[in-house]
Amino acid sequence: MISLFFTMLSAATDTAQTINTSNIQNLISKYGQAFILILFVLIFYFMIIRPQNKQKVAINNMIDNLKIGDKIITKGGIIGKICEINNNEVVIELFDKSKIQILKHAIISLINDNKEKLQ
């Protein structure tokens, strides 16, 4: 009698495991590829697109807030001080007091000369 009970119990659990496994396999086969695609799109957005947009906004804000006297570095590696600002162009003075005219979007960063004294 006890062996019959254990046989029925094991048959019931095997059937339940087969049903659960087949349901899971059906879900994976239906939605697995879509889930992986969505996962890759989210990873691509948060790892590449979002940081690039933040950097672009920061550079555009820096370019919009340029003022005469700022020390800058251009994309070509030229270091100079802003003498004149026109619509899309900037005149910078180099180390040897020569002046060149560049586009605003050639500026890649500002040089911060604020040197704090240690107290």
Beta strands, then each sheet from edge to edge (+ up, - down):
strand 1: 71-74
strand 2: 79-85
strand 3: 89-93
strand 4: 99-103
strand 5: 107-111
sheet 1: 4+ 3- 2+ 1- 5+
end
